[in-house]
Amino acid sequence: MQKSNPSFSIGRRTAIALALASTLGASAWAQAWPSKPVRLVVGYSAGGGVDAMARLIAPRLSALLGQQVVVDNRTGAAGLIAGDTVARAAPDGYTLMLGDSSLLIAQHLQPRMSFDPVKAFTPVAGVFTLPLVIVANNDVPAKTPAEFVKLLKENPGRYSYATSGVGTVHHLGFEMLKGQARTFVVHIPYRGASQIVPDVMSGQVPIGVVSATSAIAQAKAGKLRAVAVMNPVKLSGAEDIAPLSDALPGFSAVPRLYVLAPAGTPAAIVERLSDSLRSVMEAPDIAQIAAQQGAVPAYMPAGPLAADIVRESAEWGKVIREQKITAQ
């Protein structure tokens, strides 16, 4: 019979004991969290759509965590300053970010970014989508997604479309449309969205990509035409606007909002945050309040979100390469 090695047994027992102590220590630390206010960093100014969603969830999350969740606006560079702030923060659960799809787009347009949005963060939970609508001047002879795609395919280069800027989901979503329809439409980037709807109504630009809230009221008033919604499901309260996927199967382009933590944040803290956000998003009034800002609740737990962020980043990278888009 082979004799056991006493030194090996002692070493193995020591390793197991250390691992157990480490696990119990991490668990105890996570249970004590949070012991001070939590910062929720937003890359856009107060009063905007992303900020409004942060301020919608922050007090509700505060009530569940037992500590105040403070919204911290770090504006500039389309959210990259906020992203850098959170990427550099200690992974202790006290600094979070309400990030959006623009972070994933930026990494393909800004090769000198100070952080990799896929690697620099631990995904916590998906919270909202911000549906986009393609609008057209009433003189544009297309009323349905199929008619619209057919019009663009038969008239390459004749039409132009406006968005709130290069590298936005609005821009890349329409570029995705161009790629799938195999046509050409001139992009006219605006500095912001506020002037797009008036210019579409007046005919200064025939087509625009805008938020649902910007589109629906004017479309219902007959001042422009809401041709298609860019995510694959109809919008509550605007069921008459068909999804573009009716004409281009599988098409989906929608800005998403998700809560992120610095990479290395303990799993127990991430799990508690994710579960708390699930409770926030399941509140009966959340959808109605979010709709006022053109947002739709879209909770996704941490695990699936991590995989989805990798997929989304790859899809935007593909659009940028195929359409030869560069930062301007």
Order of alpha helices (4+ residues) and beta strands (2+ residues): alpha-beta-alpha-beta-alpha-beta-alpha-beta-beta-alpha-beta-alpha-beta-alpha-beta-alpha-beta-beta-alpha-alpha-beta-alpha
